Amino acid sequence: MRDSDRYLAQAEAVARLAARADSPAEREVYLSIAEGWRKLATEASRNERQDVDLAGEPRSYDARE
């Protein structure tokens, strides 16, 4: 599973928590966290596309493998 998919799954899980929140304040906290996961998923998706575009060229983090 790609990181972007995992992050979106996290966002959905936190959004479900928001739907069951006991107070508006708690709901807002969960929604804020879910939005953070969505933004992270968007960034990860961009990076994943970049990795595909640059296939064959070493990535800086490959040196650690």
C-alpha positions as CSV (number, residue, x, y, z in Angstrom):
1,M,0.0,0.0,0.0
2,R,1.3,3.4,-0.9
3,D,1.9,6.0,1.8
4,S,-0.7,8.3,0.3
5,D,-3.3,5.6,0.6
6,R,-2.4,4.9,4.2
7,Y,-2.6,8.6,5.1
8,L,-6.1,8.8,3.5
9,A,-7.2,5.8,5.5
10,Q,-6.0,7.5,8.6
11,A,-7.9,10.7,7.6
12,E,-11.1,8.6,7.2
13,A,-10.6,6.9,10.5
14,V,-10.2,10.2,12.3
15,A,-13.2,11.6,10.5
16,R,-15.3,8.7,11.8
17,L,-14.1,9.6,15.3
18,A,-15.2,13.2,14.7
19,A,-18.6,12.0,13.7
20,R,-18.9,10.3,17.1
21,A,-17.4,13.1,19.2
22,D,-19.2,14.1,22.3
23,S,-18.7,17.8,22.0
24,P,-18.2,20.4,19.2
25,A,-14.7,21.1,20.5
26,E,-13.7,17.5,20.4
27,R,-15.2,17.2,16.9
28,E,-13.2,20.2,15.7
29,V,-10.0,18.7,17.0
30,Y,-10.6,15.4,15.1
31,L,-11.6,17.3,12.0
32,S,-8.4,19.3,12.2
33,I,-6.3,16.1,12.6
34,A,-8.2,14.5,9.6
35,E,-7.4,17.5,7.5
36,G,-3.7,17.2,8.4
37,W,-3.7,13.6,7.3
38,R,-5.4,14.6,4.0
39,K,-2.7,17.3,3.4
40,L,0.0,14.7,4.1
41,A,-1.7,12.3,1.7
42,T,-1.7,15.0,-1.0
43,E,2.0,15.7,-0.5
44,A,2.9,12.0,-0.5
45,S,0.9,11.5,-3.7
46,R,2.9,14.3,-5.4
47,N,6.1,12.6,-4.2
48,E,5.0,9.2,-5.5
49,R,4.2,10.6,-8.9
50,Q,7.6,12.3,-8.9
51,D,9.2,8.9,-8.1
52,V,7.5,7.4,-11.1
53,D,8.5,10.2,-13.3
54,L,12.1,9.8,-12.3
55,A,12.1,6.0,-12.4
56,G,15.6,4.8,-13.1
57,E,17.3,7.8,-11.5
58,P,18.5,7.2,-7.9
59,R,16.6,9.0,-5.2
60,S,18.5,10.5,-2.3
61,Y,16.8,8.2,0.2
62,D,17.8,5.1,-1.9
63,A,21.4,5.5,-0.7
64,R,20.4,4.3,2.8
65,E,19.0,1.0,1.5
